Amino acid sequence: MKELRQKYLLKELLEISGLAKSVYYYYEKQKEVDKYHEVKVMIVDIFTTSKGTYGYRRIKLVLQNFYNIKISYKTIVKLMKELHIECKVRKKKYRYISQISNKITPNLLKRKFRQEKPNQAWATDVTEFRINRKRLYLSVIQDLYNGEVKGYQISRSQNQDLIMKTLKKSISRDEDLSKLLIHSDQGVLYQSPKYRNYLKKSSFIQSMSAKGSAYDNAVVESFFGTLKCETIYLQKVKSLQDLIKTIDEYIYWYNNERIKLTLGGYSPVQYRLRNHQMLK
């Protein structure tokens, strides 16, 4: 009919064919090519790979950095609505705690959460999970250069062994860790002679948050909040074994694949490797 329309009016063609006008336009619309079809497929793939945690900002960065597709936030939001997909991560709840002066070890980090090079400053902390009235503890160390989890340990007990194993797992013989600053809160485990002597023997510099100030160790606090939001609050974790498996998988994904807006749309490991030559 497209060729005939060059010679005849649409009204005449519809009368001859007996085709309703609404039906004609319906089929014409069906033949139109969706110019965003491939982008939609990519958006669904990115969203699924992120386990439903990526919103339009991160999806835009993935399309831009890894597929060289430049598309506006507005268009991505529109396409996500058409696809009926929405980021379901809970909003984090922050506690406001008054600051009390630190009388044990000074806060040498002073909230300098972005370092210029790897292994200049690390931050560490422990968080608790509860599943079926059972407790599990996760200890991590993060590099403040890119937020990468350098090492972690999972245990049923919050004891000295937990943080010592975390520290030893984080240390690599291939890295220059001279003058490394390690920041923590004033928890009793970080005040122990065993922990302090190990830091001193390794020529590491200890730094501690002011008493009662969670914001002095905001990077790790934020990581724990993100981990819980994107795993146990969204997934049905039924046992400690499921939880351990979920944590292991998440930390690997967080380091190697989960992009961060503060790193220009790269994961911590991607960011470190990308800038490796520039830092030499």
Secondary structure, DSSP 8 states (H G I E B T S, - for coil): -TTGGGTS-HHHHHHHHT--HHHHHHHHHHHS--TTHHHHHHHHHHHHHTTT---HHHHHHHHHHHS-----HHHHHHHHHHHT---------------B---SS--SSTT----SSTTSEEEEEEEEEEETTEEEEEEEEEETTT--EEEEEEESS-SHHHHHHHHHHH--TTS--TT-EEEE---HHHHSHHHHHHHHHTT-EEEE--BT-GGGGHHHHHHHHHHHHHTTTTS---SHHHHHHHHHHHHHHHHHT--BGGGTSB-HHHHHHHTHHHH-
